[in-house]
Amino acid sequence: MEVEIGIGKSGRRAYGFDEIAIVPSRRTRDPEDVDISWEIDAFRFGLPLVAAAMDGVLSPKTAIEIGTIGGIGCLNLEGLWTRYEDPDSLFEEIADLPAEKATRRMQELYAEPIREELIGRRIREIKEGGVTACASLTPQRVERYARHVMDAELDLLVIQGTVVSAEHVSKTTEPLNLKKFIRELEIPVIVGGCASYSTALHLMRTGAVGVLVGVGPGQACTSRGVLGIGVPQATAIADAAGARIRHLDETGVYVHVIADGGMRTGGDIAKAIACGADAVMIGSPLASAYEAPGRGYHWGMATFHPTLPRGARVYAGRKASLREIIVGPAHENDGTMNLFGALRTSMATTGYETLKEFQKAEVMVAPALQTEGKTLQRAQGIGMGR
């Protein structure tokens, strides 16, 4: 529905996760009977989880741990792990920085050139851990480093930026031909982010096996404030899911929709799937794991941009192990632990057996969902009042 913003401009109403609710169906199930596994290309995972390509979240070691639990970790190949032989002391320094100096100092740390030999080494470290290796590069650098990625036998490549389009226009440089590059590459590619039907559809037509949906919803991202762009996640995912249907009708090829950012709780993840996502990419919930390299701090890939930072170093806290955060058991009641146990229980409670079925769940606009009957929790700062 179009809303008049002014006489000369109208726009659609968009919704975030906090504004919608999943409606129970006529049946329920046992959680043990629910299947939350996910397949993309030739790979199958027990959990529809992709750990975000952010330095404070993922190291080769945590990528292996996440793979062992059932998800997949995406390593940032333009981060500290490919700029420094042993960045451990730098993570310690970043965690100790006062807020007013964090961005400037991180710009200095990330000014160190990427070392090509470290790209292959980090990929091999993950593969030696016996899990699927996934890593990300930006569109600006992917052609330059593609050979190193292929030599290291990466399993899944993510081409990722704040916004990625299928048609980048430049008067000064030869832009990446995304369609040609993806079709010639010998490994499957996930590409994003995007936040609209048309952009998602064009990215699907490049030959990508998955698209990342999300512009600015992450805890550490400031793109919505700095650039004024973005679409609330529930609407963005539903639009991309619509593009997936059209692309499937046109080509017979199913392209996966991966919700990227904006999910803090298991309920958020469940809503992302119910809106049409096949899997979720999360960062800040995993940054609070004891094993996370950031020591409880979390920052996005654009935080250290040399001229226009679009992210902030935020403190996610240190609350539990990776396993407890992902699959429990939970010892908190605010939905931030046992995220995928919550997804399983949400699906069981609403009667859906598989992720594909859950994508068809009824949702409704529910502005009072977070506040109705929760006065005491809000007043006491517990449960849903946190």
N, C-alpha and C positions, 0 to 999 in steps of 0.2 A: 504494500500500500504506500502510495506516494504521500508525503507530508509537505505542506507548503512551508518553506523556510522563510521566504519573502516573495514578493511579486515576481521577481526574476529568477528564483531558484527554488527547486523542490528536491526532495530526497527520500529514500526509503528509510523506514524505521528498522534498526538493527538491534540484535539481542546478544547479551553476554550470558555466561553460564549462570550467574546469580539471578537472572531474570526468568529462567525456565525451570520446569520440573518434568520428570519422567512419570508417566501415568501408569499405575499397575494394570495388568491385563486380567482376563478372566481366569488365568491359571497361575500357579506357582510351581516351583521345582525345588529339589534338593540341591544345594550348592555343589555337591560332589558330582552331580550329573551335568554340570555346566562346563562347556569347553571354551576356554578363552585363548586357545592357540591361534597362531597367525602365520600365514604363508605369503612370501613375496619372492617372485621369480622362483629359483630352485631351493630357496631356504625356508625352513620351518622353525618357528620359535614358540616356546611354551607360553610366552606372555606377549601381548601387543605393545611392547615397550621399546622405544629407542631413546637411549640416554643422550642428551643434547651435547653438541660439539662445543663445549665451553670448558676452558681450562680449569676453572674452579671445581668442576664436576667430574671431569674424566681424565684419567691417566691410562697408560697401557695396562697397569695393574687393575684399576677399577673396571676397565672395559672387560677384562677377563672374568672378574668376579660377577659382573652383570650378565655376561654370557653364560656363566655357570648356573646362575639363578633362573635363566630362561629368557632373558631379553637380549638386546644388542646395544653395545656402546659405540657411539660415533665420535672418533677422535678428531680434534681440530688440527689439521696439518699445517696451519699457519700460526699456531700458538707457541707457547713457551717450550713445548716438548720437541719442536723441530728447530728452535732457535738456540737452545742451550743443551749441552751434553747432559748436565744434571741440574734441572731447575728447582730442585727441592728447596734450596735456601731462598730462592726468589719468592716461592709461595709463602714462606715464613715472613719474608720482608713485606709482601703485599698485605698479609693479614695484620701486620703490626702498624701499617701506615695510618696516620690520622685522616679523617674523612676529607679535610680540605686539601690534602696533598696527594690523595690516592690517584686521581685521574692523571695528573701531570707526571707522577713517577711511573705509572704504568705505560704512558706514552713513551717514556725513555726506555723502559725495559723491552717493549715490543718494537723499538726501532732497530734492534739487533737483527741482522739479515737472517732469513731462513737458510738453513744448511741442508742442501739437497740430500746428503748422505743420511741425515737423520730421518728423513721421510720414510725411506725404505726400512730403516732399522726399527722405527716405532711400529710399523705395520707388521713386520716379522715378529716382534715381541708379542703382539696380540695373537697372531696365528700360532705361535709356539705354545700359547696357553690353551690351545685346543678348541677355540671358539671362532665363530664367524667374525671376520675383520671388516669393519666399516669405518670410513673416515671422510672428512669433508674438506673441500677447497672452494674458494670463491670463484665466480665466473671470470674475474680479472686474471687469475693465476692458474686456472685449471689446465689450460693448454701447455703452459710452461712446465708443469710438474707431472703431467699425465704419464710420461715415460717411466718416472720413478715409481709411481703408483702401480703401473702394470708390471714392472720388473719385480716388485715385492709381492705380487699376486694378491692384491687387495680383492676382497669378495664383493663389496658394495661401495660404490662411490656416491657421495652426496655433494651436489653443486649447490651451495647455499649462500644467500645474501639477505639483507634486510628485505628487499623486493627483487625478485628475479623475473624477467619477462622473456618470452620467446622471441622478441624482436627488439633488441637493443639498438638504438640509433646513435651514431656518433659522427661528427664532422671532422674529428681530429685523429681518431685511431680506427683500425680495422676491428670491429666488434666480434665477439665470439658467435659463431654460427651454431647455436645450441642444437638444432636439429641434426645438422651434419656431424657435429662432434659426438653426440650421443649414439647415433646410428653406426658410426665407425668404431666406437670404443667396444672392446670385447667383454666388458663387464657391465652388469646392470647399474643404472643411474637413478637416483632419487634427486629431485630438483625442487627448489623453493627459496624463499617463501612467496606466497601469494594470498590474496584475500577476496577474490571475486570470481564469479562464474566464468567470465570470458578469459581472464588470465589463466585460471586453472585449466580450462579447455585447451588453450593454445600450448600450455606446458605439456599436457598429456599428449598432444599431437607431435611433440618432439621425439617420442619414443621412450620417454622416461617410464620406469616401472612404478614410480610413486611420486606424489607431489606433497610438499610441506605446506600446510595452511596455517597462517598466522603472521600478522605484521604488527609488531609492537606490544603483544599481550604479556610478555615475560616479565618476571619480577625485577630483572636487572635492566630492562630495556627502557629507554627514554625517547624512542623514535616518535611516539605519538605526541609528545610535548615539543620536541625539537623540530620535527618536520610537519606535524599536524596531520599525519596520515595513519590509517589503520581501519580495521573493521572488527567489531566485537565478535568473539570467537564462535558462538553458537550459529550466528548468521553466516559467517565466513565458511564454516565447515559444511553447513547445509547447502550453500551455493556450490561449493566444490564437489559435493556429492551429486548434485544435479548435473554438473559438467561430466562427472564420471559416467552417469547413465547415458548421456548423449554420446560420449565417446565410445562407449560399449556398443550402442546401437549402430554407430557409424562404422566401426572397425571390427567388432567382436573381441576387442582387447580390453581387459579389465585393468585399470590403473589405480593403484592404492592411494587413498587419501590419508595423510598422516597429520593429525592435529599437533601443531607446534607452539607450545607456550600457553600461559593463562590458566594452567591446571595446578591447583594447590592440594586438593583432596581427592580421595577415591570417588566421591560424588561428582567432582568435576570431570574426572576421566570417564565415568559412566555416561555423563551427559554428552561428552565429545563423541563417544561411540554411538549413542542414541541419535545424535544429529547427523551421523553418516560416516564418521571416521573409521578406518580399518585398524589404526594403531595410533599411539600418542608418542610425541617426543617431549620429554620433561627435563628440566634442569634444576631449578631451585629446590624441589623436594629432595633430590639426590645430593645437592650440595651440603645438606645438613647431616649427611652420613659421616660417621667417624672416619671412614676410609677415604673420603673425598680429599683431593689434593689441596683445595682452597682453605682448609682449616676453618670451615664454616662460612667462608666468604664466597660470593658468587658474582660473576660479572659476564657481560655479553661480549660478542665478538667485535662490536663497534665501540666498546667502552674506551678503547685506547686509540681510536682514529686520530691521526696526527693533527687534523685541522677542525674536525667537527665531531667530537665524541657524542655518541647516541646511546649511552648506557651508563650505569652507575655501579660501583662496587657496593653490594648490599650484604648485610649479615643475615644469613639463613639460620644460624645457630648450629649446634652440634648435638643431635638428640638421640641417635640410635645407629645401629649398623645398617649397611645397605640392605641386607636380607630382611631385617625387621621393617624397614621403610617400604620395601617392595612387596614382600609376601608375609610379613608378620613373624611372630605374634605382635599385636599392638598393645601398648601400655598407656596410650593416650586416647581420649574420646573425641578428638576434634577432626578426625578424618585424615590426618597427615601421615599416618603409619598404616602398614598393610594395605597399600593402595590397590593392589590387584586382588586381594581377598575381598575388598569392598566392591570392586567391579564384579567379581563372581557372585557375591551375595545380592547385589543390585539386580543382576540378570536373573538370578534364581527367584527373587522376590517378585519380579515383574513377569516371570514365566518364560523367559527366552533361553534357548539352549546353546546357541552359537552367536558369535559376534555379528555374522551376516543377518541373523534373525533380529538381533538387538537393534540393528540400524533402522529397523522398521517400527520400533517402539513409538507409541504415541507420546508426544510432548506437548506441554501447554505453557503459555506465558503466565508466569506466577511471581509477580513482584514481591508478594508477602512471604515467599518460600523461606527466606533466611530469618525472618523476624517474627512470624506468627507464633504466638504462644511461647516465645523465648525470652520474655522480659527478665526473668531471674538469671538466666545464663548470661545475658548481655550485661546486666547490672554487676554480676560477680566475675565477669571476664573468664568464664569457663565454657567448655564444650563449644557450641556454635556462637558463643559470645566473644571468642578470642579474636 
